[in-house]
Amino acid sequence: MSYFTAVLLRDGDKWSARDVDIDEGGDLGELTDQLRLIEAGDEPVLVFIEREDAWWAVVRVDGDEDPRVFLSDVAAISASTYRSMLELPETEDDADRPAGGCGGDFDVLADLGTSPEELRELCEEETVPMDALAVVAEAGGFAEVLDSLR
């Protein structure tokens, strides 16, 4: 199966893609440092990762804030090569999460038009990763930029 990755940056109301090799990121801290090198100020920098028909993930960095991560399938991602980069800190809610369920920061895209409930629904309906990211991109106003990278 192939992976698709995209790094998007917002500048005001306009979105653009950046060429960043996230495979060199190592862990989440190193990826965050790499994303902060992009001149974005306090604007969001988003990383989208998908693995065909299996899972998708979003990493968001806003200025100096801690990175935020959402995963469509925690169990599948924990078995992938992106495991260390997308590892979630353990929380009390983990015991209630079914195996293979989504996890992370459900508010990661709320200000960009995708509510926590919509993210959960995309996971529970097992929406194909490419389609799930298309829904998120359309709501956030960056569908055209994301499509241009495919």
C-alpha positions, 0 to 999 in steps of 0.5 A, a space after each residue: 500500500 502506498 502512503 500520501 503525505 501533504 503539508 499545507 500552510 495557511 496565509 490569511 485566507 489562502 492555503 498553499 503546499 510546502 515541500 517537506 519530507 516528513 519521512 525524515 521527521 523521526 518522532 513527533 518532536 522532530 516533525 514539529 521542529 521541522 514544521 516550525 521552520 516554515 515561516 508561518 507565524 501563528 498560522 496553522 501548518 497541517 500535515 495530512 498522511 493517508 495510507 490507502 484504504 487503511 487509515 489517515 492522520 492529521 498533525 497540526 502546528 500553530 506557532 509555538 503551541 504544542 502539536 495536535 494530532 488526530 488519528 483515524 485508526 490508532 491500532 493500525 497506525 501503531 503498527 505502521 512506519 509512522 508509529 513514532 511520529 504519530 504516537 499519542 500520549 496515553 490518557 484515561 479515555 484510552 481504556 474506553 476506546 475500542 481497538 482500531 478506533 480513532 483518537 487524539 485531538 478531536 478539535 484539531 480542525 474545528 476552527 477549519 470547519 470540521 467538528 469533533 462529531 464529524 471527525 468521529 463520524 468519518 472514522 465510525 463510517 470507515 470512510 476511505 482515507 482519500 474521501 475523508 481528507 477530501 471532506 476535511 479539505 472542502 470544509 477547510 477551504 483547501 480542497 483545490 490545493 490538496 487535490 493538486 498534490 495527488 
